[in-house]
Amino acid sequence: MMRYLTFISLAVILCSCTPRIAPGADMKNPVVSEIATEPMHFRATVIFGDNRVTGLMGIRQKEDLSICGSFINEFGVKGFDFIYSNGKMNLVYIMPALDRMMVKKILKKDLSMLVKYGISDLGMIRESESSASPKILYPNLNNPKHNMKAVTISGYKTNLKTNLTLKDQKYKLTIELVSMLPDEE
């Protein structure tokens, strides 16, 4: 019995000594301080055409700086899981009702933009008294690369909650995220 406890203690010490990956100049994934230490949970609303699905979305940043997320509807059915790493979005799981080539293509593109320009820029959103004047995170009028007029990403903060909205006018897709306070989780 003592031999096993010694082995387990040694394994725990070795695993705890693994180095954390620090962001370098060549890494495409920035450290997002809001989700670097613990996951962030959002009340999520996904509107696709005339269909509306509400639920919860959890997003966290792993040690390799990839950003992972999962959407679960209000009945507890998982809608999709994703991983954003090195500028690429990967849908790890998508529920069978949504498992269509066009739906996956649209979700990958819009979730990628939401993570790249919304989640990664959570710190840029300042306190606002109302949703009447949200900060436009995408497109940036000062950046000529942002020529995509069909997609807008905006955000604002009220009290302690952060609100992010992605609107894709071309495909009539809207994703609204409202952060949850620790006592609401």
PEUR-V907308 format. One record per backbone hydrogen bond with DSSP energy under -1.0 kcal/mol. CO is the residue of the C=O (numbers start at 1). NH is the residue of the N-H. Records with the same first field share a line. If there is no record, write none. Layout:
# PEUR-V907308
CO=NH / NH
This chain:
# PEUR-V907308
1=5
2=6
3=7
4=8
5=9
6=10
7=11
8=12
9=13
10=14
11=15
12=16
15=18
32=35 / 36
35=61
40=59
41=180
42=57
43=178
44=55
45=176
46=53
47=174
48=51
51=48
53=46
54=74
55=44
56=72
57=42
58=70
59=40
60=68
62=65
66=62
67=84
68=60
69=82
70=58
71=79 / 80
72=56
73=76
77=73
79=95
80=71
81=92 / 93
82=69
83=90
84=67
85=88
88=85
90=83
93=81
95=98
98=100
100=104
101=105
102=106
103=107
104=108
105=109
106=110
107=111
108=112
109=113
110=114
111=115
112=116
113=117
114=118 / 119
115=120
119=122
121=124
122=125
126=157
135=155
138=153
140=143
143=146
145=147
147=149
150=169
152=167
153=137 / 138
154=165
155=135
156=163
157=128
158=161
161=158
162=179
163=156
164=177
165=154
166=175
167=152
168=173
172=49
173=168
174=47
175=166
176=45
177=164
178=43
181=184
